[in-house]
């Protein structure tokens, strides 16, 4: 009976796809691809993590509605992956195996902190806005879903990644796809033939938007490229230091990601590289040595990518500061701060939408370009406190994993110990980049950056990588809220 139902269902799906393809070939091809991904995930849920890390950086820059109406392709990918995992859980529940999955899940401090940020950036400001007599706009509702999406990503990784081998595979996919994104960013930054034209056609952008010596790559945002490359650089440096994998490979990766970060053409990239050098050097006890290497490395990157430097120097004002910084100050002063600090709006926030209509005819929207202002604007003091909690939980998890048991040379440590220390250090450095850059923009939810940061935090929270360490409960889980072990 089950086999007959499976065959009948498969036949119906094939007929449906063929019918759609006859009318809209592109839609039919997309449906077939989606069903194939769905089948892969249902067969083995951990593939959802691998596919998310492999596909999201490559399709994040494609425009909304390119394949699915009203959705970015990266959002459609996430929807398919979540559906596949949900179907597998349903199958397991029908077979009486779902309780094992639930029992294995531990609610961590990061779960709680991300949930708090999601609530204080959506439910609370929407309710507060309604209480003041304002109707919630579609813009508010769309922006209110941002952190719920990343909570979903975090929980997805926590559910499907179960052992250390799978964590290693996730990191390998992350670095491999990051290398592709970085190589494209470098080629784009120096205007290599074909690359800008291909990106412009895929992302539906004017050619001027991709030939300005700023590597936006497949992410469609140079800020996101700078963050993602800095995160990957942090991991490569940590793995190089802990001798995880061939040192020549992690060394080449570090050079590639450093150059790609510089190729983004953003002044924030220089800040990110400095944060990586300082935080990595401090964590491994080699601060001055790290700075002694970082300074000439940044200078060398500037010489190799001189067209990027020239373009950015041309974008500075008379004071030598980036002209975009003056524009940022103007926008905050004239659009956001006046509203934020009026009538106590900073207490519970103004609204979830982090943008306002422009009164200047040459642009449609003005976005908040300050992460700290965004925290207050979105959810007020509760949102700021939730972000502090999130920061505390992220550092406790990553640095707790990186803490060594005993002393001794790196070579004397086990392969597992070296990997988890490297993962913990790399994640802590990556989080430091996001934390510092929040001064300049909303890097917590930045496209590409957030798509990598939340999976990284989920990976350092996987119980399997803490095997043999009694500090998991203390550093990651905290005080249990639900006694899952009491489930029958």
C-alpha positions in Angstrom: 0.0 0.0 0.0 2.8 2.5 1.0 4.7 1.6 -2.2 1.6 2.1 -4.3 1.0 5.5 -2.7 4.6 6.5 -3.3 4.5 5.5 -7.0 1.1 7.3 -7.5 2.3 10.4 -5.8 5.5 10.5 -7.8 3.5 10.0 -11.0 1.3 12.9 -10.1 4.3 15.1 -9.4 5.9 14.2 -12.8 2.6 14.9 -14.6 2.2 18.3 -12.8 5.8 19.4 -13.6 5.4 18.4 -17.3 2.1 20.3 -17.5 3.7 23.4 -16.0 6.8 23.1 -18.3 4.6 23.0 -21.3 3.2 26.4 -20.4 6.2 28.1 -18.6 9.4 26.2 -19.2 11.4 28.3 -16.7 8.8 27.8 -14.0 8.7 24.1 -14.7 12.5 23.8 -14.6 12.5 25.7 -11.3 9.8 23.4 -9.9 11.8 20.3 -10.9 14.9 21.7 -9.2 12.9 22.5 -6.1 11.4 19.0 -5.9 14.9 17.5 -6.4 16.2 19.5 -3.5 13.2 18.6 -1.5 13.8 14.9 -2.1 17.5 15.2 -1.2 16.6 16.8 2.1 13.8 14.4 3.0 16.2 11.5 2.4 18.9 13.0 4.7 18.0 16.2 6.6 21.7 17.3 7.2 21.8 18.1 3.5 19.6 21.1 4.2 22.6 22.6 6.0 25.0 21.8 3.2 22.7 23.1 0.5 21.9 26.3 2.4 25.6 27.1 2.8 26.3 26.1 -0.8 23.4 27.9 -2.6 22.6 31.0 -0.5 25.9 32.9 -1.2 25.5 32.2 -5.0 21.9 33.3 -5.4 21.6 36.0 -2.7 22.2 38.8 -5.2 19.5 37.7 -7.6 16.5 40.1 -7.6 13.3 39.5 -5.7 10.7 37.7 -7.8 13.4 36.2 -10.2 12.0 32.7 -9.8 9.2 32.9 -7.1 6.9 35.9 -6.9 7.7 38.3 -4.0 10.6 36.1 -2.8 14.3 36.4 -3.2 15.8 33.2 -4.6 17.7 32.7 -1.3 14.4 32.9 0.6 12.9 30.4 -1.8 15.8 28.1 -1.2 15.3 28.4 2.6 11.6 27.7 2.2 12.3 24.5 0.2 14.9 23.3 2.7 12.7 24.0 5.8 9.8 22.2 4.0 12.0 19.2 3.4 13.1 19.0 7.0 9.5 19.4 8.2 8.4 16.5 5.9 11.1 14.3 7.2 10.1 15.1 10.8 6.5 14.3 9.9 7.6 10.9 8.5 9.6 10.2 11.6 6.7 11.2 13.8 4.4 8.7 11.9 7.1 6.1 12.5 7.4 7.0 16.2 10.9 8.4 16.0 10.3 12.2 16.4 10.7 12.1 20.2 14.4 11.2 19.8 15.1 14.3 17.7 13.2 16.5 20.2 15.0 15.0 23.1 18.4 15.6 21.5 17.6 19.3 21.1 18.8 21.6 23.9 17.4 25.2 24.2 20.5 27.3 24.5 21.2 30.9 25.6 21.5 31.8 21.9 18.1 30.4 21.2 16.6 32.6 23.9 18.6 35.7 22.9 17.7 35.4 19.1 14.1 34.8 20.0 14.1 37.9 22.3 15.6 40.0 19.5 13.0 38.7 17.0 10.1 39.5 19.4 11.5 43.0 20.3 12.0 43.8 16.7 8.6 42.8 15.5 5.8 42.1 18.0 6.7 44.8 20.5 7.2 47.7 18.1 4.1 46.7 16.1 2.0 46.6 19.2 3.4 49.9 20.5 2.8 51.5 17.1 -0.8 50.3 17.1 -1.3 51.6 20.7 -0.3 55.0 19.4 -2.9 54.9 16.7 -0.8 54.0 13.7 -1.7 51.3 11.3 1.1 48.8 10.6 2.3 49.2 7.0 3.4 46.3 4.8 7.0 47.7 5.0 6.9 47.2 8.8 5.6 43.7 8.5 8.3 42.7 5.9 11.1 44.2 8.0 9.7 42.5 11.2 10.3 39.1 9.7 14.1 39.5 9.3 15.2 38.2 12.6 12.5 35.5 12.6 14.1 34.2 9.4 17.6 34.0 11.0 16.1 32.4 14.1 14.7 29.8 11.7 18.1 29.3 10.1 19.7 28.9 13.5 17.2 26.3 14.7 17.4 24.5 11.3 21.2 24.0 11.7 20.7 23.0 15.3 18.2 20.3 14.4 19.9 18.7 11.4 23.7 18.9 12.2 24.2 16.2 14.8 27.9 15.2 14.9 31.4 16.6 14.5 31.9 15.2 11.0 28.8 17.1 9.8 30.1 20.2 11.5 33.4 19.8 9.6 31.5 19.3 6.3 29.5 22.5 6.9 32.7 24.5 7.5 34.3 23.0 4.4 31.3 23.9 2.3 31.3 27.4 3.8 34.9 28.0 3.0 34.7 26.4 -0.5 31.8 28.5 -1.6 33.3 31.6 0.0 36.4 31.1 -2.1 34.2 31.2 -5.3 32.4 34.3 -4.1 35.8 35.9 -3.2 37.4 35.1 -6.5 34.5 36.7 -8.4 34.7 39.8 -6.2 38.3 40.2 -7.0 37.8 39.8 -10.7 34.9 42.2 -10.6 36.8 44.8 -8.6 39.5 45.0 -11.3 36.9 44.9 -14.1 38.0 41.6 -15.6 36.2 41.2 -18.9 32.9 39.3 -18.9 32.5 39.2 -15.1 30.8 42.6 -14.6 28.5 42.0 -17.6 27.5 38.6 -16.4 26.7 39.9 -12.9 24.7 42.8 -14.3 22.6 40.5 -16.4 22.0 38.0 -13.6 21.2 40.6 -10.9 19.2 42.9 -13.2 21.5 45.9 -12.4 22.9 48.6 -14.7 26.4 48.0 -15.8 27.6 51.1 -13.8 26.5 49.4 -10.6 29.0 46.5 -11.1 31.9 48.4 -12.7 32.7 50.8 -9.9 35.7 48.9 -8.5 33.6 47.5 -5.7 33.4 43.7 -5.4 29.7 42.9 -4.8 30.1 39.4 -6.4 27.1 37.0 -6.2 25.9 38.6 -3.0 24.9 41.8 -4.7 26.3 44.0 -1.9 29.9 45.0 -1.4 29.3 45.4 2.4 28.1 41.8 2.6 31.2 40.6 0.6 33.5 42.5 3.1 31.8 40.8 6.0 31.7 37.3 4.6 35.3 37.4 3.5 36.4 38.7 6.9 34.5 35.8 8.5 36.2 33.3 6.3 39.5 34.9 6.9 39.0 34.5 10.6 38.3 30.8 10.2 41.3 30.2 7.9 43.6 32.0 10.3 42.3 30.0 13.3 42.6 26.7 11.4 46.1 27.6 10.2 47.2 28.4 13.7 45.7 25.1 15.1 47.0 23.1 12.1 43.5 22.0 11.0 44.0 20.6 7.5 47.0 21.3 5.3 48.6 24.6 6.4 49.3 25.6 2.8 45.6 25.3 2.0 44.4 27.4 5.0 47.3 29.9 4.2 46.2 30.3 0.6 42.6 30.6 1.8 43.6 33.4 4.2 45.4 35.3 1.4 42.4 34.9 -1.0 39.8 36.0 1.6 42.0 38.9 2.7 42.3 40.2 -0.9 38.6 39.6 -1.5 37.7 41.6 1.6 39.8 44.5 0.4 38.3 44.1 -3.1 34.9 45.0 -1.8 36.1 48.6 -2.0 34.4 49.5 1.3 36.1 51.5 4.0 34.4 49.1 6.5 36.6 46.4 4.9 39.7 48.0 6.3 38.0 48.2 9.7 37.0 44.5 9.4 40.6 43.4 8.5 41.9 45.4 11.5 39.4 43.8 13.8 40.3 40.3 12.5 44.0 41.0 13.1 43.6 42.5 16.6 41.0 40.0 17.9 42.8 37.0 16.5 46.2 38.1 17.7 44.8 38.8 21.2 42.9 35.4 21.4 46.0 33.4 20.4 48.4 35.5 22.5 50.2 36.9 19.5 48.8 40.4 19.2 51.9 42.3 18.2 53.0 39.6 15.8 49.6 39.6 14.2 49.7 43.4 13.8 53.2 43.2 12.4 51.9 40.9 9.7 48.5 42.6 9.1 49.9 46.1 8.4 52.2 45.1 5.5 49.6 42.6 4.3 47.0 45.4 4.0 49.5 47.6 2.2 50.4 44.8 -0.2 46.7 44.2 -0.9 46.3 47.9 -1.7 49.1 47.7 -4.2 47.7 44.5 -5.8 44.2 46.0 -6.0 45.3 49.6 -6.8 42.2 50.4 -9.0 40.1 49.7 -5.9 42.2 52.1 -3.8 42.0 54.8 -6.5 38.2 54.6 -6.7 37.9 54.9 -3.0 40.3 57.8 -2.7 38.2 59.6 -5.3 35.2 59.2 -3.0 36.7 61.1 0.0 35.9 64.7 0.9 38.3 67.5 1.8 38.8 66.2 5.3 40.1 62.9 4.0 37.1 61.0 5.3 34.8 58.9 3.1 32.0 61.1 1.6 29.6 58.3 2.5 30.2 58.9 6.2 29.0 62.5 5.8 25.9 61.3 3.9 25.4 58.8 6.8 25.5 61.5 9.4 23.1 63.7 7.3 20.6 60.9 7.0 20.7 60.0 10.7 20.4 63.6 11.8 17.6 64.6 9.4 15.6 61.5 9.0 16.0 59.2 12.1 17.3 60.8 15.2 14.7 63.6 15.3 11.9 61.0 15.3 13.7 58.5 17.5 14.4 61.0 20.4 10.9 62.6 20.3 8.1 61.6 22.7 10.1 58.8 24.3 10.2 56.7 21.1 13.6 55.4 22.0 12.1 53.5 24.9 10.1 50.9 22.9 11.2 51.9 19.4 9.6 53.7 16.4 8.7 51.0 13.9 10.2 47.7 12.5 10.9 49.2 9.1 14.5 50.5 9.0 13.9 52.9 6.2 11.9 56.1 5.5 10.6 57.7 2.3 13.0 60.3 1.0 12.0 63.9 0.6 14.8 64.4 -2.0 13.7 63.6 -5.5 16.8 61.8 -6.6 16.2 58.8 -4.3 13.2 56.9 -3.1 14.3 55.5 0.3 16.7 56.4 3.1 18.0 53.5 5.2 19.4 53.5 8.7 23.2 53.2 8.4 23.9 52.7 12.0 23.4 49.4 13.8 23.0 51.0 17.2 20.5 53.5 16.0 18.7 50.6 14.3 18.5 48.7 17.6 16.8 51.7 19.3 14.6 52.5 16.3 13.4 49.0 15.9 12.8 47.8 19.5 14.1 50.5 21.8 15.8 49.7 25.1 14.5 46.0 25.2 16.0 45.4 21.8 19.4 46.8 22.9 19.3 44.6 26.0 18.4 41.6 23.8 21.4 42.3 21.5 23.7 42.5 24.6 22.4 39.1 25.7 23.0 37.8 22.2 26.5 39.1 22.3 27.2 37.6 25.7 25.8 34.2 24.6 27.8 34.2 21.3 31.1 34.9 23.1 30.4 32.4 25.9 29.7 29.7 23.3 32.6 30.4 20.9 35.2 31.2 23.5 34.1 28.3 25.7 34.7 26.0 22.8 38.0 27.6 22.1 39.2 27.3 25.7 41.9 24.7 26.0 41.9 21.8 28.4 45.3 21.9 30.0 48.5 23.1 28.2 50.9 21.8 25.7 52.0 22.4 22.1 49.5 22.5 19.3 51.0 19.4 17.6 50.4 17.3 20.8 46.7 17.9 20.7 44.1 15.6 19.1 42.6 16.4 15.7 39.2 16.9 17.4 40.7 19.3 19.9 42.5 21.4 17.3 39.3 21.6 15.2 37.0 22.7 17.9 39.5 25.3 19.2 39.9 26.7 15.7 36.2 26.8 15.2 35.7 28.6 18.5 38.4 31.1 17.8 37.3 31.7 14.2 33.6 32.2 15.3 34.6 34.6 18.1 36.7 36.7 15.7 33.9 36.7 13.1 31.4 37.9 15.7 33.8 40.6 16.8 33.8 41.9 13.2 30.0 42.1 13.2 29.9 43.7 16.6 32.3 46.5 15.7 30.8 47.1 12.3 27.4 47.6 13.8 28.7 51.1 14.5 28.6 51.8 10.7 25.6 49.8 9.5 23.1 47.1 10.4 25.5 44.2 9.9 23.5 41.9 12.2 21.0 41.3 9.4 23.1 42.2 6.4 22.6 40.0 3.4 25.3 37.4 3.1 26.9 38.3 6.5 23.9 37.2 8.5 23.5 34.1 6.3 26.9 33.0 7.5 27.0 34.3 11.0 23.9 32.5 12.4 24.9 29.1 11.0 28.4 29.6 12.5 26.9 30.3 15.9 24.7 27.2 15.5 27.7 25.0 14.7 29.6 26.0 17.9 26.4 25.1 19.8 26.2 21.5 18.5 26.7 19.2 21.5 28.9 16.8 19.6 31.7 19.2 19.2 31.8 19.7 23.0 32.2 15.9 23.6 34.3 15.3 26.7 33.9 18.8 28.0 31.8 19.5 31.1 31.4 23.2 30.3 28.8 22.8 27.5 25.9 23.1 30.0 27.4 26.2 31.6 28.7 28.0 28.6 26.0 27.3 26.0 22.8 26.0 27.5 22.6 28.0 30.7 19.6 27.4 32.9 17.3 24.8 31.2 13.8 26.0 30.6 12.2 22.7 29.5 13.3 19.3 30.8 13.4 17.6 27.4 14.9 14.4 29.0 11.6 13.8 30.9 9.8 13.2 27.6 8.6 9.6 27.3 
